Amino acid sequence: MSRDSKDPPASPRNPAPAETPKQRHARKEREDRNQDEALEETFPASDPVSPFVPAKSPD
């Protein structure tokens, strides 16, 4: 089972081993792919972006 960087530590008595640069690179690539996939699944959004237009101040 792979661990995510946001997972809590394994346990105080048995900490997770430090990751190697190769493992870190693989984890970052996996996180990037997951984020890209999530973005693609939410696009196009059902509602277009609505820019904020401030109301005119009363004179």
N, CA, C and O atoms as a GROMACS GRO file, in nm:
protein
  236
    1MET      N    1   0.085  -0.118   0.000
    1MET     CA    2   0.000   0.000   0.000
    1MET      C    3   0.089   0.124   0.000
    1MET      O    4   0.181   0.135   0.081
    2SER      N    5   0.061   0.216  -0.090
    2SER     CA    6   0.141   0.338  -0.096
    2SER      C    7   0.083   0.442  -0.002
    2SER      O    8  -0.038   0.446   0.023
    3ARG      N    9   0.170   0.525   0.050
    3ARG     CA   10   0.127   0.630   0.141
    3ARG      C   11   0.132   0.763   0.069
    3ARG      O   12   0.217   0.786  -0.017
    4ASP      N   13   0.040   0.850   0.105
    4ASP     CA   14   0.036   0.985   0.050
    4ASP      C   15   0.108   1.076   0.149
    4ASP      O   16   0.119   1.044   0.267
    5SER      N   17   0.155   1.188   0.101
    5SER     CA   18   0.226   1.281   0.189
    5SER      C   19   0.136   1.339   0.297
    5SER      O   20   0.184   1.387   0.399
    6LYS      N   21   0.006   1.334   0.276
    6LYS     CA   22  -0.087   1.388   0.374
    6LYS      C   23  -0.135   1.283   0.474
    6LYS      O   24  -0.209   1.315   0.567
    7ASP      N   25  -0.094   1.157   0.456
    7ASP     CA   26  -0.130   1.052   0.550
    7ASP      C   27  -0.062   1.077   0.684
    7ASP      O   28   0.050   1.129   0.687
    8PRO      N   29  -0.128   1.039   0.793
    8PRO     CA   30  -0.062   1.054   0.923
    8PRO      C   31   0.056   0.958   0.932
    8PRO      O   32   0.062   0.860   0.857
    9PRO      N   33   0.150   0.982   1.022
    9PRO     CA   34   0.264   0.892   1.037
    9PRO      C   35   0.218   0.751   1.070
    9PRO      O   36   0.111   0.732   1.128
   10ALA      N   37   0.298   0.653   1.033
   10ALA     CA   38   0.262   0.513   1.054
   10ALA      C   39   0.237   0.486   1.202
   10ALA      O   40   0.130   0.437   1.237
   11SER      N   41   0.329   0.517   1.286
   11SER     CA   42   0.312   0.509   1.431
   11SER      C   43   0.436   0.569   1.495
   11SER      O   44   0.543   0.568   1.435
   12PRO      N   45   0.422   0.621   1.615
   12PRO     CA   46   0.540   0.682   1.680
   12PRO      C   47   0.649   0.578   1.708
   12PRO      O   48   0.768   0.610   1.706
   13ARG      N   49   0.609   0.454   1.734
   13ARG     CA   50   0.707   0.350   1.765
   13ARG      C   51   0.773   0.296   1.639
   13ARG      O   52   0.887   0.248   1.643
   14ASN      N   53   0.702   0.304   1.527
   14ASN     CA   54   0.753   0.249   1.402
   14ASN      C   55   0.736   0.353   1.291
   14ASN      O   56   0.648   0.338   1.206
   15PRO      N   57   0.819   0.459   1.291
   15PRO     CA   58   0.802   0.566   1.192
   15PRO      C   59   0.829   0.515   1.050
   15PRO      O   60   0.904   0.419   1.030
   16ALA      N   61   0.768   0.579   0.955
   16ALA     CA   62   0.789   0.544   0.814
   16ALA      C   63   0.934   0.577   0.776
   16ALA      O   64   0.988   0.678   0.820
   17PRO      N   65   0.996   0.493   0.696
   17PRO     CA   66   1.134   0.522   0.655
   17PRO      C   67   1.139   0.645   0.565
   17PRO      O   68   1.044   0.677   0.494
   18ALA      N   69   1.251   0.714   0.569
   18ALA     CA   70   1.269   0.832   0.484
   18ALA      C   71   1.267   0.789   0.338
   18ALA      O   72   1.321   0.684   0.303
   19GLU      N   73   1.205   0.869   0.254
   19GLU     CA   74   1.197   0.832   0.113
   19GLU      C   75   1.324   0.874   0.039
   19GLU      O   76   1.387   0.975   0.072
   20THR      N   77   1.358   0.796  -0.060
   20THR     CA   78   1.476   0.825  -0.141
   20THR      C   79   1.437   0.931  -0.245
   20THR      O   80   1.318   0.953  -0.268
   21PRO      N   81   1.534   0.994  -0.307
   21PRO     CA   82   1.500   1.091  -0.413
   21PRO      C   83   1.417   1.027  -0.524
   21PRO      O   84   1.327   1.091  -0.579
   22LYS      N   85   1.446   0.903  -0.557
   22LYS     CA   86   1.370   0.833  -0.662
   22LYS      C   87   1.225   0.812  -0.618
   22LYS      O   88   1.133   0.831  -0.698
   23GLN      N   89   1.204   0.774  -0.492
   23GLN     CA   90   1.068   0.755  -0.440
   23GLN      C   91   0.994   0.889  -0.435
   23GLN      O   92   0.875   0.896  -0.466
   24ARG      N   93   1.065   0.994  -0.395
   24ARG     CA   94   1.002   1.127  -0.388
   24ARG      C   95   0.957   1.171  -0.527
   24ARG      O   96   0.847   1.223  -0.543
   25HIS      N   97   1.042   1.149  -0.628
   25HIS     CA   98   1.008   1.186  -0.765
   25HIS      C   99   0.884   1.108  -0.812
   25HIS      O  100   0.794   1.164  -0.873
   26ALA      N  101   0.881   0.978  -0.783
   26ALA     CA  102   0.767   0.895  -0.823
   26ALA      C  103   0.639   0.941  -0.753
   26ALA      O  104   0.532   0.945  -0.814
   27ARG      N  105   0.651   0.977  -0.623
   27ARG     CA  106   0.534   1.025  -0.549
   27ARG      C  107   0.484   1.156  -0.607
   27ARG      O  108   0.363   1.176  -0.623
   28LYS      N  109   0.576   1.247  -0.638
   28LYS     CA  110   0.537   1.376  -0.696
   28LYS      C  111   0.470   1.357  -0.832
   28LYS      O  112   0.371   1.424  -0.861
   29GLU      N  113   0.523   1.268  -0.914
   29GLU     CA  114   0.462   1.239  -1.044
   29GLU      C  115   0.320   1.186  -1.027
   29GLU      O  116   0.229   1.227  -1.098
   30ARG      N  117   0.301   1.094  -0.932
   30ARG     CA  118   0.169   1.037  -0.906
   30ARG      C  119   0.073   1.146  -0.858
   30ARG      O  120  -0.042   1.151  -0.903
   31GLU      N  121   0.119   1.234  -0.768
   31GLU     CA  122   0.034   1.343  -0.720
   31GLU      C  123  -0.003   1.437  -0.834
   31GLU      O  124  -0.118   1.482  -0.843
   32ASP      N  125   0.092   1.467  -0.922
   32ASP     CA  126   0.065   1.555  -1.037
   32ASP      C  127  -0.039   1.491  -1.130
   32ASP      O  128  -0.131   1.559  -1.175
   33ARG      N  129  -0.024   1.362  -1.157
   33ARG     CA  130  -0.121   1.293  -1.244
   33ARG      C  131  -0.260   1.293  -1.182
   33ARG      O  132  -0.360   1.315  -1.250
   34ASN      N  133  -0.266   1.268  -1.050
   34ASN     CA  134  -0.395   1.268  -0.982
   34ASN      C  135  -0.460   1.407  -0.987
   34ASN      O  136  -0.581   1.418  -1.009
   35GLN      N  137  -0.380   1.511  -0.968
   35GLN     CA  138  -0.434   1.647  -0.972
   35GLN      C  139  -0.481   1.682  -1.113
   35GLN      O  140  -0.587   1.743  -1.129
   36ASP      N  141  -0.403   1.645  -1.214
   36ASP     CA  142  -0.443   1.671  -1.352
   36ASP      C  143  -0.572   1.599  -1.386
   36ASP      O  144  -0.660   1.655  -1.453
   37GLU      N  145  -0.584   1.474  -1.342
   37GLU     CA  146  -0.706   1.398  -1.369
   37GLU      C  147  -0.827   1.462  -1.300
   37GLU      O  148  -0.935   1.471  -1.360
   38ALA      N  149  -0.810   1.505  -1.177
   38ALA     CA  150  -0.920   1.569  -1.105
   38ALA      C  151  -0.962   1.698  -1.176
   38ALA      O  152  -1.081   1.727  -1.185
   39LEU      N  153  -0.866   1.775  -1.225
   39LEU     CA  154  -0.897   1.898  -1.296
   39LEU      C  155  -0.973   1.867  -1.425
   39LEU      O  156  -1.071   1.934  -1.456
   40GLU      N  157  -0.930   1.766  -1.499
   40GLU     CA  158  -0.998   1.730  -1.623
   40GLU      C  159  -1.141   1.684  -1.597
   40GLU      O  160  -1.230   1.711  -1.678
   41GLU      N  161  -1.163   1.616  -1.484
   41GLU     CA  162  -1.298   1.569  -1.452
   41GLU      C  163  -1.392   1.683  -1.415
   41GLU      O  164  -1.514   1.668  -1.426
   42THR      N  165  -1.339   1.797  -1.372
   42THR     CA  166  -1.424   1.909  -1.334
   42THR      C  167  -1.438   2.011  -1.446
   42THR      O  168  -1.507   2.111  -1.428
   43PHE      N  169  -1.376   1.987  -1.560
   43PHE     CA  170  -1.382   2.083  -1.669
   43PHE      C  171  -1.462   2.027  -1.784
   43PHE      O  172  -1.443   1.908  -1.811
   44PRO      N  173  -1.547   2.093  -1.851
   44PRO     CA  174  -1.587   2.231  -1.824
   44PRO      C  175  -1.689   2.235  -1.711
   44PRO      O  176  -1.773   2.145  -1.697
   45ALA      N  177  -1.681   2.336  -1.634
   45ALA     CA  178  -1.775   2.352  -1.524
   45ALA      C  179  -1.912   2.387  -1.580
   45ALA      O  180  -1.923   2.444  -1.688
   46SER      N  181  -2.014   2.352  -1.506
   46SER     CA  182  -2.150   2.378  -1.555
   46SER      C  183  -2.181   2.527  -1.561
   46SER      O  184  -2.260   2.571  -1.644
   47ASP      N  185  -2.121   2.604  -1.473
   47ASP     CA  186  -2.144   2.748  -1.471
   47ASP      C  187  -2.015   2.821  -1.507
   47ASP      O  188  -1.909   2.788  -1.453
   48PRO      N  189  -2.021   2.917  -1.597
   48PRO     CA  190  -1.900   2.991  -1.630
   48PRO      C  191  -1.855   3.077  -1.513
   48PRO      O  192  -1.934   3.109  -1.424
   49VAL      N  193  -1.730   3.114  -1.513
   49VAL     CA  194  -1.676   3.200  -1.409
   49VAL      C  195  -1.745   3.335  -1.417
   49VAL      O  196  -1.761   3.391  -1.526
   50SER      N  197  -1.785   3.387  -1.304
   50SER     CA  198  -1.853   3.514  -1.300
   50SER      C  199  -1.761   3.618  -1.236
   50SER      O  200  -1.737   3.613  -1.115
   51PRO      N  201  -1.710   3.712  -1.314
   51PRO     CA  202  -1.622   3.812  -1.254
   51PRO      C  203  -1.701   3.906  -1.162
   51PRO      O  204  -1.817   3.937  -1.188
   52PHE      N  205  -1.638   3.948  -1.055
   52PHE     CA  206  -1.702   4.038  -0.961
   52PHE      C  207  -1.707   4.178  -1.020
   52PHE      O  208  -1.604   4.233  -1.060
   53VAL      N  209  -1.826   4.235  -1.024
   53VAL     CA  210  -1.842   4.373  -1.071
   53VAL      C  211  -1.903   4.450  -0.956
   53VAL      O  212  -2.018   4.424  -0.919
   54PRO      N  213  -1.830   4.546  -0.898
   54PRO     CA  214  -1.884   4.620  -0.785
   54PRO      C  215  -2.001   4.709  -0.827
   54PRO      O  216  -2.004   4.762  -0.938
   55ALA      N  217  -2.094   4.723  -0.737
   55ALA     CA  218  -2.209   4.808  -0.762
   55ALA      C  219  -2.165   4.955  -0.761
   55ALA      O  220  -2.067   4.991  -0.696
   56LYS      N  221  -2.238   5.036  -0.834
   56LYS     CA  222  -2.207   5.179  -0.835
   56LYS      C  223  -2.246   5.237  -0.700
   56LYS      O  224  -2.348   5.201  -0.641
   57SER      N  225  -2.162   5.328  -0.651
   57SER     CA  226  -2.192   5.390  -0.523
   57SER      C  227  -2.304   5.494  -0.542
   57SER      O  228  -2.309   5.562  -0.645
   58PRO      N  229  -2.392   5.505  -0.444
   58PRO     CA  230  -2.500   5.604  -0.457
   58PRO      C  231  -2.441   5.746  -0.452
   58PRO      O  232  -2.351   5.775  -0.374
   59ASP      N  233  -2.494   5.831  -0.536
   59ASP     CA  234  -2.445   5.970  -0.543
   59ASP      C  235  -2.520   6.062  -0.453
   59ASP      O  236  -2.491   6.181  -0.448
   0.00000   0.00000   0.00000
